[in-house]
Amino acid sequence: MKETSRTAVKHSDSPTIRYPNILPPDTSLCQSTVALMRVVPTVYTSQVRKFPLIQPKLSSPRHGHLERILADVVSPQDYISGMNCCRLAKSGLTDELDLDGPVFSGKSFGAASNISGEAVFTTSLVGYPESLTDPSYRGQILVFTQPLIGNYGIPSTARDEHGLFRHFESPNLQAAGVVVADVAEQYSHWTAVKSLGEWCAEEGVPAVSGVDTRAIVTYLREQGSSLARITIGEEYDADQDEAFIDPEQIDLVRKVSTKAPFHVSSATGDYHVAVIDCGVKENILRSLVSRGASVTAFPYDYPIHKVAHHFDGVFISNGPGDPIHCQDTVYHLRRLMESSQLPIMGICLGHQLLALAAGARTIKLKYGNRAHNIPALDRTTGRCHITSQNHGYAVDSNTLPSEWKEYFVNLNDHSNEGLIHQSRPIFGTQFHPEAKGGPMDSSYLFDMYLENVSRYKKSQAIFQPEREHRPSPLLVDLLAKERVGVVPTTGMENLLRMGGAGEEAARAASVA
């Protein structure tokens, strides 16, 4: 007998919105509950702090008038490493929150585990295996607006000629939870080896179907960024709401970034690019390697400016969460731009970190952009591109320094979608030009980046004719061939419970 589920929504300063459930109540079945709570303003600004970062400041406008209370309740270390709503509620902050909200019911078809995270929605029609394995979705409960999900099943973990996953963007399912209107129990596709429900159960990720996703999306669009909770149980328990966890207060990049460098070789070219892995997607690596660039990926907080002279370019990947957590990365990028003329490209979170290193600021979008059909205007050519996107933050283009200019702009909400340096080969895009599961309109940006790499490499050959054109064979032999020590997601509670011990165990297992 299948379990049913229910969704509850929480918000801070709006009246309760309750929606009719699709499924009639059935007390003979178990209940799976999703609860959403609005805990932040719709848009806020976060500015990079001065370096070196000696002591974190509890001054984010996101918390505003709560700053004094937070300073009394939470230590700076806890603020940076991650606070949960349970701790805030027990510390007297419940007066600031209205803990009431709508509950949605449905059937559980994934793992029988309780999780919480940020509720987000995607309007993508296809590509759910790629979306769910995208590290940028770490800590989020993903709501699909497409009515039917799972009809072509889940493909195998086959790898391509580069040793990269052919059908996935990372080795594991990254989303904390999955919510759909209708799940296909019978799948049909020549690449499929299992159903969506079987995959979610194997990965320890709860999934709910039969939910009125239209009402959830309406709520998210009206209320803005919201927290959610999926609970598998006989009935909804309001006391569980205190266990809400805000993944944006956690350094999620640390969870998804490799813990040691790894290398992916290219057999078609002699470029060598350093990738800062903030949660890099497989197709980003494939887009570089297939164009003739061997890739060495480094942990997100690696001091890249100290080894940049060994490479022909630097690439900053996508990743999850608030960019303000990546203070070390921003500092190293700033040092890199001060000391080197290397070509640099950033995508998604990498684009935001590049902007912070340049001195700009980032903002929290009301409900983010997650789809495969978002129009972005190239302000240098006047052409419009249909793009694939997945982000909840954006760069405030009004804060860009004079030597930078806006490259792309979102034609839906007019948020920033790219930046480019006025005179140096440095640029970034908020959208995903590699677009696995989405349009390929902007894939030419990888060609543009590697043209910059080629020009830099030729210029360096004049001054360093003895410079090796290929990665060192010793380096290739010694380094791992895939990301190292990344802990799979099993719900945000389990990640917090594991903490550093989980990372150390994963690192030890990878070395063994």
C-alpha positions as CSV (number, residue, x, y, z in Angstrom):
1,M,0.0,0.0,0.0
2,K,1.4,3.4,-1.0
3,E,1.9,6.2,1.5
4,T,0.2,9.6,1.1
5,S,1.8,12.9,1.7
6,R,0.8,16.4,2.8
7,T,2.4,19.8,2.3
8,A,2.3,22.6,4.8
9,V,3.4,26.2,4.1
10,K,4.8,28.7,6.5
11,H,5.3,32.4,6.0
12,S,6.2,35.4,8.1
13,D,4.0,38.4,7.4
14,S,1.1,37.3,5.1
15,P,-2.3,35.7,5.9
16,T,-2.5,32.0,5.7
17,I,-3.3,30.6,2.3
18,R,-4.9,27.2,2.2
19,Y,-5.5,25.3,-1.0
20,P,-7.8,22.3,-1.6
21,N,-6.0,19.0,-1.7
22,I,-6.1,16.9,-4.9
23,L,-6.4,13.7,-2.9
24,P,-9.2,13.1,-0.4
25,P,-8.1,12.5,3.1
26,D,-7.7,8.8,4.0
27,T,-6.8,8.1,7.6
28,S,-6.0,4.5,6.7
29,L,-2.9,5.6,4.8
30,C,0.3,7.1,6.1
31,Q,0.8,10.8,5.6
32,S,3.8,12.5,4.1
33,T,3.9,16.2,4.9
34,V,5.6,19.1,3.2
35,A,5.7,22.4,5.0
36,L,6.8,25.7,3.6
37,M,7.7,28.8,5.7
38,R,8.6,32.2,4.4
39,V,11.5,33.4,6.5
40,V,13.2,36.1,4.4
41,P,12.4,39.3,2.6
42,T,11.8,38.9,-1.2
43,V,15.0,40.6,-2.3
44,Y,18.1,41.5,-0.2
45,T,21.6,42.5,-1.0
46,S,24.8,40.8,0.2
47,Q,28.1,42.5,-0.2
48,V,31.5,40.9,-0.1
49,R,33.4,41.6,3.1
50,K,36.8,43.2,3.4
51,F,39.7,40.8,3.2
52,P,41.3,39.2,5.1
53,L,38.1,38.0,6.8
54,I,39.1,38.0,10.4
55,Q,35.7,37.9,12.0
56,P,32.3,37.4,10.3
57,K,29.9,40.2,10.8
58,L,26.2,39.6,11.5
59,S,25.1,42.5,9.3
60,S,23.3,40.9,6.3
61,P,20.2,43.0,5.4
62,R,18.5,39.7,5.1
63,H,18.2,39.6,8.8
64,G,17.9,43.3,9.3
65,H,16.3,44.1,12.7
66,L,17.1,40.5,13.9
67,E,20.8,41.3,13.9
68,R,20.9,42.2,17.6
69,I,19.0,39.0,18.6
70,L,21.2,36.8,16.4
71,A,24.3,38.2,17.9
72,D,23.1,37.2,21.3
73,V,21.9,33.8,20.2
74,V,24.4,32.5,17.6
75,S,28.1,32.5,17.6
76,P,29.9,33.9,14.5
77,Q,31.2,30.4,13.8
78,D,27.6,28.9,13.9
79,Y,26.4,31.8,11.7
80,I,28.9,31.0,8.9
81,S,28.8,27.2,9.2
82,G,25.0,27.0,9.3
83,M,22.1,27.9,11.6
84,N,18.8,26.0,11.6
85,C,15.4,27.4,12.2
86,C,14.9,25.1,15.2
87,R,17.7,26.9,17.0
88,L,16.3,30.3,16.0
89,A,12.8,29.4,17.1
90,K,14.0,28.2,20.5
91,S,15.9,31.4,20.9
92,G,12.9,33.6,21.0
93,L,12.6,34.4,17.2
94,T,9.3,32.7,16.9
95,D,7.6,36.1,17.6
96,E,9.0,37.3,14.3
97,L,7.5,34.4,12.3
98,D,3.9,33.4,11.6
99,L,4.2,29.6,11.8
100,D,0.9,28.9,10.0
101,G,0.6,27.9,6.3
102,P,-1.2,25.7,3.8
103,V,-0.8,21.9,3.8
104,F,-0.7,19.8,0.6
105,S,-1.4,16.1,0.5
106,G,0.0,13.4,-1.9
107,K,1.5,10.0,-2.2
108,S,5.1,9.1,-1.2
109,F,7.0,7.3,-3.9
110,G,10.6,7.8,-2.8
111,A,12.6,7.2,0.4
112,A,10.8,7.0,3.7
113,S,12.8,9.8,5.3
114,N,12.0,13.3,6.7
115,I,13.9,16.3,5.3
116,S,13.6,20.0,5.0
117,G,15.1,22.6,2.7
118,E,14.3,25.5,0.4
119,A,11.3,24.9,-1.9
120,V,12.0,25.9,-5.5
121,F,10.2,25.1,-8.8
122,T,11.4,24.4,-12.3
123,T,9.3,24.8,-15.5
124,S,11.6,22.5,-17.5
125,L,9.7,20.0,-19.6
126,V,12.5,17.4,-20.0
127,G,15.8,16.6,-18.4
128,Y,14.7,15.6,-14.9
129,P,17.7,13.1,-14.5
130,E,20.1,16.0,-15.3
131,S,18.3,18.5,-13.1
132,L,18.1,16.2,-10.1
133,T,21.9,15.4,-10.3
134,D,22.8,19.1,-10.7
135,P,24.9,20.1,-7.6
136,S,23.3,23.5,-7.7
137,Y,20.1,21.9,-6.4
138,R,21.8,20.7,-3.2
139,G,19.6,21.3,-0.2
140,Q,16.5,22.2,-2.2
141,I,13.1,20.5,-2.5
142,L,12.5,20.6,-6.3
143,V,8.9,21.1,-7.4
144,F,8.2,20.2,-11.1
145,T,5.6,22.2,-13.0
146,Q,5.5,19.6,-15.8
147,P,2.4,17.5,-14.8
148,L,4.0,14.1,-15.6
149,I,7.5,13.2,-14.5
150,G,9.3,9.9,-14.8
151,N,7.8,8.6,-18.0
152,Y,11.2,7.8,-19.6
153,G,12.7,6.4,-16.4
154,I,16.3,6.8,-15.2
155,P,19.2,5.9,-17.4
156,S,22.3,4.0,-16.4
157,T,25.6,5.4,-15.0
158,A,27.4,4.8,-18.3
159,R,30.4,7.0,-19.0
160,D,31.6,8.5,-22.3
161,E,35.0,8.5,-24.0
162,H,36.2,11.2,-21.5
163,G,35.2,9.2,-18.4
164,L,32.3,11.5,-17.6
165,F,28.8,10.5,-16.8
166,R,26.8,10.3,-20.1
167,H,23.4,11.0,-18.6
168,F,24.0,12.6,-15.2
169,E,25.5,15.9,-14.0
170,S,27.1,14.3,-10.9
171,P,27.4,10.8,-9.4
172,N,24.4,11.2,-7.1
173,L,20.9,12.7,-6.8
174,Q,21.5,16.2,-5.4
175,A,18.0,17.6,-4.6
176,A,16.9,17.1,-1.0
177,G,13.3,16.2,-2.1
178,V,11.1,15.8,-5.1
179,V,7.5,17.0,-5.5
180,V,5.5,16.3,-8.7
181,A,1.8,16.3,-9.7
182,D,1.9,12.9,-11.2
183,V,4.7,10.3,-11.4
184,A,4.9,7.7,-14.1
185,E,5.1,4.3,-12.4
186,Q,5.7,2.6,-15.8
187,Y,8.6,4.1,-17.8
188,S,9.6,3.5,-21.4
189,H,13.0,4.5,-23.0
190,W,15.8,2.5,-24.5
191,T,18.3,4.0,-22.0
192,A,16.2,3.5,-18.8
193,V,17.3,0.9,-16.2
194,K,15.0,1.9,-13.3
195,S,12.0,4.1,-12.4
196,L,12.2,7.5,-10.8
197,G,10.8,6.2,-7.6
198,E,13.3,3.4,-7.4
199,W,16.1,5.9,-8.0
200,C,14.9,8.2,-5.2
201,A,14.6,5.4,-2.8
202,E,18.1,4.1,-3.5
203,E,19.5,7.6,-3.1
204,G,17.6,8.2,0.2
205,V,15.6,11.1,-1.2
206,P,11.9,11.4,-0.3
207,A,9.5,12.1,-3.2
208,V,5.8,13.1,-3.2
209,S,3.3,12.8,-6.1
210,G,-0.4,13.8,-6.3
211,V,0.3,17.2,-5.0
212,D,-1.3,20.4,-6.4
213,T,2.0,21.8,-7.8
214,R,0.1,24.7,-9.4
215,A,-0.9,25.9,-5.9
216,I,2.6,25.4,-4.6
217,V,4.1,27.4,-7.5
218,T,1.5,30.1,-7.1
219,Y,2.4,30.4,-3.4
220,L,6.2,30.5,-4.1
221,R,5.7,33.2,-6.8
222,E,3.5,35.3,-4.4
223,Q,5.3,34.8,-1.2
224,G,8.9,34.4,-2.5
225,S,11.7,32.3,-1.1
226,S,10.2,29.7,1.2
227,L,11.3,26.7,3.3
228,A,9.7,23.3,3.1
229,R,9.6,20.1,4.9
230,I,8.6,16.6,3.8
231,T,7.6,14.3,6.7
232,I,6.6,10.6,6.2
233,G,4.1,9.8,9.0
234,E,0.6,9.0,9.9
235,E,-0.4,12.6,10.4
236,Y,0.9,16.2,10.3
237,D,2.7,17.2,13.5
238,A,3.0,21.0,14.0
239,D,5.9,20.4,16.4
240,Q,8.0,19.1,13.5
241,D,8.0,22.7,12.1
242,E,10.6,23.7,14.6
243,A,13.1,21.4,12.7
244,F,13.0,23.5,9.5
245,I,16.5,24.1,8.2
246,D,17.5,26.9,5.9
247,P,20.1,25.6,3.5
248,E,21.1,29.1,2.5
249,Q,22.7,29.5,5.9
250,I,25.0,26.5,5.2
251,D,28.1,26.4,3.1
252,L,26.7,24.0,0.6
253,V,29.6,24.5,-1.8
254,R,31.8,22.7,0.7
255,K,29.5,19.7,0.5
256,V,29.6,19.4,-3.3
257,S,33.1,20.5,-4.1
258,T,35.9,18.0,-4.7
259,K,38.2,17.6,-1.6
260,A,41.3,17.1,-3.7
261,P,42.3,17.9,-7.3
262,F,41.2,15.6,-10.1
263,H,42.1,15.6,-13.8
264,V,40.2,14.9,-17.1
265,S,42.3,14.6,-20.2
266,S,41.5,15.7,-23.7
267,A,42.9,13.8,-26.7
268,T,42.1,16.5,-29.2
269,G,44.0,19.6,-28.0
270,D,46.9,21.0,-26.0
271,Y,45.2,23.5,-23.7
272,H,45.2,23.0,-20.0
273,V,42.5,24.8,-17.9
274,A,42.2,25.0,-14.2
275,V,38.6,24.6,-13.0
276,I,37.5,25.9,-9.6
277,D,35.0,23.2,-8.6
278,C,32.1,24.8,-6.7
279,G,29.8,21.9,-7.8
280,V,30.8,21.5,-11.4
281,K,28.4,19.8,-13.8
282,E,29.7,16.9,-15.9
283,N,28.6,18.7,-19.1
284,I,30.7,21.7,-18.3
285,L,33.8,19.5,-18.0
286,R,32.7,17.7,-21.3
287,S,32.2,21.1,-23.0
288,L,35.8,22.0,-22.2
289,V,37.4,18.6,-22.8
290,S,35.6,18.0,-26.1
291,R,37.0,21.3,-27.4
292,G,40.6,20.3,-26.7
293,A,41.2,21.6,-23.2
294,S,42.4,19.1,-20.6
295,V,41.0,20.0,-17.2
296,T,42.4,19.9,-13.7
297,A,39.7,20.7,-11.1
298,F,40.5,22.1,-7.7
299,P,38.5,22.4,-4.5
300,Y,36.5,25.6,-4.3
301,D,38.7,27.2,-1.7
302,Y,42.1,26.3,-3.3
303,P,44.5,29.3,-3.6
304,I,44.3,29.2,-7.4
305,H,46.5,32.3,-7.8
306,K,49.5,30.4,-6.6
307,V,49.4,27.8,-9.4
308,A,47.7,29.7,-12.2
309,H,50.9,30.2,-14.1
310,H,50.9,26.5,-14.9
311,F,47.6,26.8,-16.8
312,D,46.3,28.5,-20.0
313,G,43.0,29.6,-18.4
314,V,40.8,29.5,-15.3
315,F,37.2,28.4,-15.2
316,I,34.8,28.9,-12.2
317,S,31.9,26.4,-12.1
318,N,28.3,26.5,-11.0
319,G,27.3,25.6,-7.5
320,P,24.6,25.8,-4.8
321,G,23.7,28.3,-2.2
322,D,24.6,31.9,-1.2
323,P,27.8,33.1,-2.9
324,I,28.6,35.1,0.2
325,H,29.7,31.9,1.9
326,C,32.6,31.5,-0.6
327,Q,34.8,34.2,1.0
328,D,38.0,32.3,0.4
329,T,37.2,31.7,-3.3
330,V,36.4,35.4,-3.8
331,Y,39.7,36.4,-2.2
332,H,41.7,34.0,-4.3
333,L,39.9,35.2,-7.5
334,R,40.7,38.8,-6.6
335,R,44.4,37.9,-6.1
336,L,44.3,36.0,-9.4
337,M,43.0,39.0,-11.3
338,E,45.5,41.3,-9.7
339,S,48.5,39.1,-10.5
340,S,47.7,37.4,-13.8
341,Q,46.4,38.1,-17.3
342,L,44.9,34.6,-17.7
343,P,41.5,34.2,-19.5
344,I,38.7,33.6,-17.0
345,M,35.2,32.4,-17.4
346,G,32.5,31.8,-14.8
347,I,29.1,30.1,-15.0
348,C,26.2,30.6,-12.5
349,L,27.7,30.7,-9.0
350,G,31.1,31.1,-10.7
351,H,29.7,34.2,-12.4
352,Q,28.5,35.6,-9.1
353,L,31.9,34.9,-7.4
354,L,33.7,36.6,-10.3
355,A,31.4,39.7,-9.7
356,L,32.1,39.7,-6.0
357,A,35.9,39.5,-6.7
358,A,35.5,42.5,-9.0
359,G,33.8,44.5,-6.2
360,A,30.1,44.1,-7.2
361,R,27.3,42.8,-5.1
362,T,24.8,40.0,-5.3
363,I,21.0,40.0,-4.6
364,K,18.5,37.3,-3.6
365,L,15.8,36.9,-6.2
366,K,12.2,36.6,-5.1
367,Y,11.8,33.0,-6.3
368,G,14.8,32.5,-8.7
369,N,15.0,31.4,-12.3
370,R,14.9,27.7,-13.1
371,A,13.8,26.6,-16.6
372,H,15.1,25.6,-20.0
373,N,13.4,28.4,-21.9
374,I,14.4,31.8,-20.4
375,P,15.3,34.6,-22.9
376,A,18.6,36.4,-22.3
377,L,19.6,39.5,-24.4
378,D,23.3,39.8,-25.5
379,R,23.8,43.6,-24.9
380,T,26.9,43.6,-27.2
381,T,25.1,42.3,-30.2
382,G,21.4,42.9,-29.5
383,R,20.6,39.2,-30.1
384,C,18.4,37.1,-27.9
385,H,19.3,33.6,-26.7
386,I,17.0,31.0,-25.2
387,T,18.9,29.7,-22.1
388,S,18.8,27.1,-19.4
389,Q,18.9,28.5,-15.9
390,N,19.0,27.4,-12.3
391,H,19.8,30.1,-9.7
392,G,18.2,31.9,-6.8
393,Y,20.8,34.8,-6.6
394,A,21.9,37.3,-9.2
395,V,24.5,40.0,-9.6
396,D,23.4,43.6,-9.0
397,S,24.6,45.2,-12.3
398,N,24.3,48.7,-10.8
399,T,27.3,47.9,-8.6
400,L,29.7,46.8,-11.3
401,P,32.9,48.8,-11.4
402,S,33.6,51.0,-14.3
403,E,36.0,48.6,-16.0
404,W,33.2,46.0,-16.2
405,K,29.9,46.1,-18.2
406,E,26.8,44.0,-18.3
407,Y,27.0,41.3,-20.9
408,F,23.5,39.6,-20.8
409,V,20.2,40.6,-19.3
410,N,17.2,38.5,-18.5
411,L,14.2,39.6,-20.6
412,N,11.6,38.2,-18.2
413,D,12.7,40.0,-14.9
414,H,15.5,42.2,-16.2
415,S,18.0,40.7,-13.8
416,N,21.7,40.4,-14.7
417,E,22.7,37.4,-16.8
418,G,26.3,38.1,-17.6
419,L,29.3,40.5,-17.2
420,I,32.4,41.1,-19.2
421,H,35.6,43.0,-18.6
422,Q,36.1,46.1,-20.8
423,S,39.7,45.2,-21.8
424,R,40.7,41.8,-20.5
425,P,39.6,38.2,-21.5
426,I,37.3,37.8,-18.5
427,F,33.5,37.2,-18.6
428,G,30.8,35.2,-16.9
429,T,27.2,34.1,-17.5
430,Q,24.4,33.5,-15.0
431,F,22.8,31.0,-17.3
432,H,24.2,27.6,-18.5
433,P,25.6,27.6,-22.0
434,E,26.4,23.9,-21.7
435,A,22.7,23.3,-21.2
436,K,22.5,19.5,-20.8
437,G,18.7,18.9,-21.1
438,G,18.2,22.4,-22.5
439,P,18.8,24.6,-25.5
440,M,22.3,25.0,-27.0
441,D,21.9,28.6,-28.3
442,S,24.7,29.9,-26.2
443,S,27.2,27.0,-26.4
444,Y,29.4,29.3,-28.6
445,L,30.6,31.0,-25.4
446,F,32.8,28.0,-24.7
447,D,34.4,28.5,-28.1
448,M,34.8,32.2,-27.3
449,Y,36.5,31.3,-24.0
450,L,38.9,28.8,-25.7
451,E,39.7,31.4,-28.3
452,N,40.8,33.6,-25.5
453,V,42.8,30.7,-24.1
454,S,44.5,30.1,-27.5
455,R,45.5,33.8,-27.8
456,Y,46.9,33.8,-24.3
457,K,48.8,30.6,-24.9
458,K,50.4,32.0,-28.2
459,S,51.4,35.2,-26.4
460,Q,53.1,33.3,-23.6
461,A,55.0,31.2,-26.2
462,I,56.8,34.3,-27.3
463,F,58.2,34.9,-23.8
464,Q,58.4,31.3,-22.6
465,P,59.2,29.2,-25.7
466,E,60.3,26.3,-23.5
467,R,56.9,26.1,-21.7
468,E,55.3,22.7,-21.9
469,H,52.2,22.6,-24.1
470,R,50.6,19.5,-22.6
471,P,49.8,18.7,-18.9
472,S,52.6,16.8,-17.2
473,P,52.3,13.0,-17.7
474,L,53.2,12.6,-14.0
475,L,50.4,15.0,-13.0
476,V,47.9,13.1,-15.1
477,D,49.0,9.8,-13.6
478,L,49.0,10.9,-10.0
479,L,45.7,12.8,-9.9
480,A,42.3,11.2,-9.5
481,K,40.0,11.0,-12.6
482,E,36.8,12.1,-10.9
483,R,35.7,14.3,-7.9
484,V,37.1,13.2,-4.6
485,G,35.3,12.8,-1.2
486,V,32.0,14.4,-2.1
487,V,29.3,13.3,0.4
488,P,26.0,12.2,-1.3
489,T,22.9,14.0,-0.2
490,T,20.5,12.1,2.1
491,G,18.4,15.1,3.2
492,M,19.7,18.2,4.9
493,E,19.2,16.9,8.4
494,N,21.5,14.0,7.7
495,L,24.1,16.2,6.2
496,L,24.1,18.4,9.3
497,R,24.2,15.4,11.5
498,M,27.2,14.0,9.7
499,G,29.0,17.4,9.6
500,G,32.8,17.2,9.3
501,A,32.9,13.6,10.3
502,G,31.0,12.6,7.2
503,E,33.4,14.5,5.0
504,E,36.4,12.9,6.6
505,A,34.9,9.5,6.2
506,A,34.2,10.1,2.5
507,R,37.7,11.4,2.0
508,A,39.2,8.4,3.7
509,A,37.1,6.1,1.6
510,S,38.2,7.8,-1.6
511,V,41.9,7.5,-0.7
512,A,41.5,3.8,0.2
